[in-house]
Amino acid sequence: MSIKILIIWFALLLSGPWLLGAGADPEVQAGGVLLTLPAPNPDFVESGDKLRTTLFELLVPSSNRLLSAYLPPQAISDLSAGKSAGAMDAYAMAQVPRRAEYADCTPQAFAQILKSLEPSMGKLLSDKVGQVEEEMNARLKSMDLGRIEFGHPEMLGGVFQKDDAAGYAMLMAMKQGDHATTMAGGFAVLRVKQRLVFAYLYRKYESPDTITWLNKNLEAWSEAILSKNK
């Protein structure tokens, strides 16, 4: 079964007018603290409860908790209409690590996290991808859907680093059946209201311009999240 068929399956499951609603910046609780999580840019909106808690939950490792998910409005409309082509060519998610969700992240602790992350970022992301692949395939098996495979992430290095945020970029191949694609992925580590937050931004890789877009929007999104939560 292809990735396209998988998305169609979710589109049919999730179809309905509730998918079309675009609201204000979502406000969510993380570790008992209310956070405002804007979309990565004006081309994205929050996906809505049912899409977030079904399709997007498949993409989150059990060690993290999904806070919000984003798609272009047209992609949401297409999913609602049962159309899958290009529906997941660009998307984003905000997550928190479950084990650290209620821990205060001081400036000193955040600096130490970044210091420990950087030398092992490639291995960390590879481990996370492996975890997502294993957990996703277990869920797909329970739904009698085909396996999906993720390639080893190719790290592209740091994108930016500031007092309360740092961003990294990578390329990652994925395959299901005869269908394969490569996604450019951005990963930002944020200290938001004393909480550790992870922001993920993905776009289908088409050319080096994709990486330029990714780097620009990942940094701008991180700045917007921090600004909304001052």
KOLKE-816525 format. One record per residue (C-alpha): x, y, z. Coordinates in steps of 0.25 Angstrom, whole numbers, plus 5000, padded with zeros to 4 digits. Example, Ala and Ser with C-alpha at 12.3 -4.5 7.8 and 13.67 -1.06 7.14 Angstrom:
2
504949825031505549965029
END
This chain:
230
500050005000500650144996500750265004499650324995498650214999499050235013498650385013497350355005496950255016497150365026496450465017495250375016495250345031495350495035494550555024493550665029493350815029494050825043495350815035495150945028495251035041496351125042496451195055497351285064498651245069498451115077498651125092499050995099499550955112500950905114501450865128500250945134500651065126499851135115500551145102500151225089500651145077500551225064500651155051501951155044501551265034500251315028500151205018499851105029498751085039498550995051498050855046496850845056496650745067496250615059497350625049498350665059497950545068497950435057498850465045499850555052499950465065500450355056501650445053502050475068502950385076502350335089503350405097502750535092501350595093500750675081500350815084499850865071499950835056499950915044499550905029499250995017497751025017497750965003498350835008497250825019496150855009496750745000496850645011495350675014494950645000495750514999496850564991498250524995499250584984500150674991499350685004500650655012501650735004501750835015501350825030501850865044501650815058502050865072502350765083502850755097503650645103502850565112503850545123504250685123502850755121502750795136504150835138504550975139505551005128506451115133507451195123508551115129507850985127507451015113508951055110509350925115508350845107508850915094510250885098509950735100509050725087509950785077511050675077509950565076508850635068509050535056508950415065507750475073506950505061507250365055506850305068505550385068505250355054505450205057504550215068503450285060503650175049503450065059502250115066501550165053501750025046501149965059499950055057499850025042499949875044498749885054497949955043498449855032499249965025500549945018501949975025502650115023504150125023504950245027506350265022507550315031507450465033508450545026508850665035509050795028509550865041509050975049508151085044508151185055508451195070507951305080507751315095506451235095506451165082507351085073506951015059507550905051507250855037507250715031506850635019506050505021505550395011504250315013503650205005502450125005502250014995502650074981502550214985503750294991503950444994505050525001504650625011505450745016505250765031505550875041505650845056505650955066505850945081505151055089505051105103503651165104503151215118504151125125503651005117504450925107503750925093504150855080503650915067503750825054503550885040503550795027503450825013503650725001505050744995505050794981506350874980507350954988506251064989505450974998506550975008506651135007505151135010505251035021506351115028505651245027504251205032504851115043505551235049504351325047503451225053504351215065504351365067502851375066502651265076503551335086502951475083501551425086501951365099502651485105
END
